[in-house]
Amino acid sequence: MDNTGFERRDGLIEKNLRKARRVAVIGGHQPDNESLKIAYETGRRLAEGGVILICGGLSGVMEAAARGAKEAGGLTIGILPGTRPEEANPFIDLGLVTGLGFNRNSMVVLNADSVIAIDGEYGTLCEIAFARIYNKKVIGINTWEIEGVISTSSAREAVELALATGTEQSHN
């Protein structure tokens, strides 16, 4: 493999990246161990399904999901709050700087077909709100229990729900 990683992702590159499914995994930057395990498995399952993982690119749930996806041969994109690509966690293939701080949360969900929320605090709540405003399906594991979030308890079910077609929800 050369240093571009193309050999690792031949199947993903051969299919048109513009048509590839993209799922955002959002969540806390200081989650408990169970949430980290779920995030890792979620990222791994998404990559195994040929999905591009979108996240905020930093630590916690974002890093665990990106690690799972990358270890399974997937492509990971981190939409970063700062102005330096090196702020991304080591499992992000493409770190996109925004210089927008938390305002970048809308960009995370806008670049995904659906969203999986794991754990999280107010930043995650903000991303959930943006996802619902933009009519994105939101699946939640151990996160905010609010209208419009489909609750589940497993990474397997969350990924299945995220990839199911025709189930976008309207917002209030």
C-alpha distance (Angstrom), angle and dihedral (degrees) to the residues before:
residue distance angle dihedral
M1 . . .
D2 3.79 . .
N3 3.79 123.1 .
T4 3.82 92.6 -92.8
G5 3.81 92.4 71.0
F6 3.80 92.6 -130.0
E7 3.79 94.4 136.2
R8 3.81 90.4 55.8
R9 3.79 92.1 52.9
D10 3.80 103.4 33.5
G11 3.79 93.3 129.0
L12 3.79 92.5 50.1
I13 3.79 93.4 46.9
E14 3.80 93.2 45.4
K15 3.77 90.6 57.6
N16 3.76 111.7 65.4
L17 3.80 107.5 -91.1
R18 3.80 89.6 -149.5
K19 3.80 88.4 64.7
A20 3.80 97.6 42.3
R21 3.79 117.6 114.5
R22 3.80 114.4 -107.4
V23 3.78 123.7 -158.6
A24 3.79 124.9 -175.6
V25 3.77 118.2 -141.6
I26 3.79 110.5 -159.7
G27 3.77 132.1 177.4
G28 3.74 150.8 112.4
H29 3.77 125.8 -29.6
Q30 3.83 91.5 -143.9
P31 3.82 104.4 37.5
D32 3.79 127.8 160.4
N33 3.81 120.6 -98.1
E34 3.81 93.6 -98.7
S35 3.81 91.4 56.0
L36 3.82 90.1 49.0
K37 3.82 90.4 53.2
I38 3.80 91.2 48.6
A39 3.81 91.5 47.9
Y40 3.81 91.5 50.3
E41 3.81 92.1 49.8
T42 3.81 90.9 45.6
G43 3.80 91.5 53.6
R44 3.80 91.6 46.2
R45 3.81 93.2 49.9
L46 3.80 91.9 47.4
A47 3.82 91.8 52.2
E48 3.80 91.8 46.6
G49 3.80 86.4 56.1
G50 3.81 91.9 53.0
V51 3.81 93.1 -108.5
I52 3.81 123.7 148.0
L53 3.80 110.1 -126.6
I54 3.80 116.3 -136.2
C55 3.80 120.7 -169.2
G56 3.78 143.5 144.3
G57 3.80 89.5 -88.1
L58 3.79 98.9 -131.2
S59 3.83 134.3 98.0
G60 3.79 136.7 -53.4
V61 3.81 117.1 27.8
M62 3.82 90.3 2.5
E63 3.80 93.0 55.5
A64 3.81 95.2 42.8
A65 3.81 92.4 50.5
A66 3.81 91.9 46.0
R67 3.82 90.6 49.1
G68 3.81 91.3 51.8
A69 3.80 91.8 48.1
K70 3.78 95.1 45.3
E71 3.81 93.6 47.0
A72 3.82 87.8 53.1
G73 3.82 91.3 52.3
G74 3.79 97.6 -101.1
L75 3.78 132.2 141.7
T76 3.81 117.4 -108.7
I77 3.79 127.6 -162.3
G78 3.79 122.8 -170.3
I79 3.80 120.0 -162.8
L80 3.77 100.5 -154.1
P81 3.80 128.0 -152.3
G82 3.80 94.6 -145.4
T83 3.78 138.3 57.7
R84 3.81 101.7 -106.3
P85 3.83 123.8 79.6
E86 3.81 90.3 -152.7
E87 3.83 88.4 69.3
A88 3.81 87.6 77.7
N89 3.78 118.3 103.1
P90 3.83 114.4 -103.5
F91 3.82 93.3 -101.7
I92 3.81 95.7 62.0
D93 3.80 114.0 104.9
L94 3.79 95.6 -169.7
G95 3.80 120.0 24.0
L96 3.79 112.4 -166.7
V97 3.81 113.0 -160.9
T98 3.78 119.0 -146.9
G99 3.80 108.3 169.1
L100 3.80 85.8 -143.2
G101 3.80 103.8 111.7
F102 3.82 111.3 -155.6
N103 3.81 89.2 -10.4
R104 3.79 86.4 79.3
N105 3.83 88.9 72.8
S106 3.79 91.8 90.9
M107 3.81 89.5 54.6
V108 3.81 91.4 54.6
V109 3.80 93.4 56.9
L110 3.81 96.3 35.9
N111 3.80 88.9 60.5
A112 3.80 93.5 55.0
D113 3.77 134.8 75.5
S114 3.81 90.6 -145.1
V115 3.80 138.3 -2.6
I116 3.79 134.1 -127.8
A117 3.82 113.9 -161.2
I118 3.81 117.9 -161.2
D119 3.80 120.1 -176.8
G120 3.80 111.5 -42.4
E121 3.74 143.7 142.7
Y122 3.80 133.2 -131.1
G123 3.81 96.0 -37.2
T124 3.81 88.4 55.8
L125 3.80 90.3 46.4
C126 3.81 88.7 53.1
E127 3.82 90.8 51.6
I128 3.81 90.7 48.5
A129 3.81 89.3 52.1
F130 3.81 92.0 50.6
A131 3.80 90.3 47.2
R132 3.80 91.3 53.6
I133 3.82 92.6 44.4
Y134 3.81 88.4 54.7
N135 3.81 92.2 45.0
K136 3.80 95.9 -112.4
K137 3.78 120.9 154.9
V138 3.83 111.2 -111.6
I139 3.79 123.0 -159.3
G140 3.81 116.8 -170.7
I141 3.79 132.9 -157.4
N142 3.82 116.0 -174.8
T143 3.79 90.8 -22.0
W144 3.79 140.2 107.8
E145 3.80 112.1 -27.5
I146 3.78 101.0 -144.9
E147 3.77 136.5 135.6
G148 3.77 112.1 -76.7
V149 3.81 95.9 31.2
I150 3.81 115.1 107.6
S151 3.81 105.5 -142.8
T152 3.77 122.4 -144.2
S153 3.79 135.4 156.2
S154 3.81 103.7 -142.2
A155 3.78 138.1 63.3
R156 3.80 89.9 -135.8
E157 3.79 93.5 57.6
A158 3.81 93.0 40.9
V159 3.82 91.5 55.4
E160 3.81 92.0 45.2
L161 3.80 90.6 51.2
A162 3.81 92.8 45.0
L163 3.80 91.4 52.9
A164 3.80 96.9 43.2
T165 3.78 109.6 110.3
G166 3.77 129.2 -128.8
T167 3.77 96.8 22.2
E168 3.79 102.9 110.3
Q169 3.77 111.6 138.4
S170 3.74 130.2 -140.1
H171 3.79 118.7 -123.2
N172 3.77 129.4 -131.1
